[in-house]
Amino acid sequence: MEHEATVEGVGVGMSEEGPGAPVVILRAREQLIPIFVSSDQAQSMQLAIEGEPFERPLTHDLFVEMVAEFGAAIDRVRIDDLADGTFYAKIDTEQYHGGERKQAVFDARPSDGIALSLRVDCPLIVSDEVIDEAGRPPEAFETEGDDEPDFGDDPDIGGESL
């Protein structure tokens, strides 16, 4: 089964050793799913969340423009597998040409898929298998004396902005 997810925050993950790698937090089926990403991917996602254009198009912006120019659309992004700590995703697309609808599915890194879904406002879907393996209850992200998950400022994990 699949569940629609929302992006709860992008920031820097915290561990006992201190701040670490950039992370995006998804919410699906009342669980929070942390996915570690690169700094560039985190910045691209944060800019999309804030609706701020970059001076020049970032790769994800360019990709969205090209897809639209070719008469196609991104229908949804699916994070559908997790193996050996690596998340896997697919991007479902469609194109109309000569009155005919053509569908295509592309393998993608989840970080690219999430950044694209934020730009085109398409559904972001997470499978039960991924949620079962990587999902955590919101309480797992609470700090002492807190009743809400702590995503810090803007909503960054651990409060460090990217």
N, C-alpha and C positions, 0 to 999 in steps of 0.2 A: 504494500500500500504506500501511497505517496501523500505528503503533507506540504501545504504551502508554508513557506518560511518568510520571516522578516529579518532585516539586518538591524540588530540591536546596538551595535557599536563597532568602531574600528579604533585600535589603539595598540599599546604595547603590553604584552603579557607579563605578568608578575609571577615570580617563583620565590622560593626561599633565598635564592642567591641574588635576587633583585630584578630589575627590569630586563626583559629579554627581547624576543623577536616580536615583530608586528603580528597582530591577530585580529581576525574579524569574528564577531559573535553573532550567530544566527539563532533565531527562536523558532522552533517548530514543535508541535505537539506538547506544548508547555515545558519543553526542555531547552536548554541553552547548549549550542554546539560551537566550541571554539575551533577555528581553523587558522593555523599559522600561515602567513603570507609574506611576500617580500616587501621591503619598504616602498618600492615603486607601486606595487599593487595596492598597498594600504593607502598611499597618497591618492591614487586614482579613485579609489572607492570613496574616500573622505571628500574629495572635491565633488563627486557626483551626489553624495548625500547633502552637501551644503549648497548644491546648485551653482557653484562658482565655476565659471569658465577659466581655463588656463590660457595664458597668453597665446600659445600656439596649440593646435589640437594634440592631445595625448593619443597614444595608440588606440585606446578604446573608443575615443571620439571619432578618430579617422575610420575605424572599422564600422561604426554605426552609420557614418555618412556614406561609405562605400556600399554597404548592404542596401540602404535606402535608394541610392542612385541606380542600383541594378534591379530595382523593383521588388526587392525581397524584404522580409521582416523577420525579426527574432520573436518567436512565439512564447518560448519559455526556456528556462535553464533548469536542468536537473542535476542534483548531486546525488548520485545513485549507487556509489560503491565506496568502500573503505577497505583497503588491504595493506597490511604491514605498516600502518600509520599514515598511508597516503590516500587522500581523498581523490575521487574521480568524478568527472562531470560530463554532461552532454548539453549541447545547445540545439534545440529544435527550431527549425526555420521553415519558411514557406516563401514561394515566389510564384507570381502569376505571369504567365507569358502566353500570348495568343489565346487568352481566355481559359487556359488550363492551369490548374494549381499543381505545383511541384513541391513536395516536401523533402527536406534533407535534415540529417542529424550529423552533428560534428562533435568529435571528442574534444574536450577542453580541460584546462586546469580550472578547478573550482574558483580560484581567485579571478581569472579572466571572465568566467561566466557570471560571477557576482557583480563585477564591475560593469559588465554589459547590461545585466538586468536592472541595475540602478539607473542606467542612462535611458533605457527604452521603457522602463516601468512595466516589464513583463513578469509573469509569475516566476518565483524562485521556489523550486520543489526539492524536498529532501525525502529520501526513502526511509521506510521503517527500519531497515537494516542499519543504515547510517546513524539514525537517531538512537537506536538501541545500543550501538557500540560506542558512539562518541558523545551522545547527549548527557547533560548533567542537569540536575534540578537547579533552579535559580538560587536556592539556599547555598549551593556550593560556591557561589560568587559573592556571598555576603561577607562583610567585615564585622568585627565585634561591635555590638550595639547598633547594628544596622538591620532593618527589615527589608531592604531592597537590595537587589544585586548592585555591586559597586563597579561601575564602569568609569569612575573618575570624572574628569572634566571633558565635555564636548562629544560624546560620551566615551572617553578613552579608558581602556582597561588599565587600571592602576594609576590613572591620572596624568600620564605623560602624553602630551600631544605630538602627533606626527607632522 
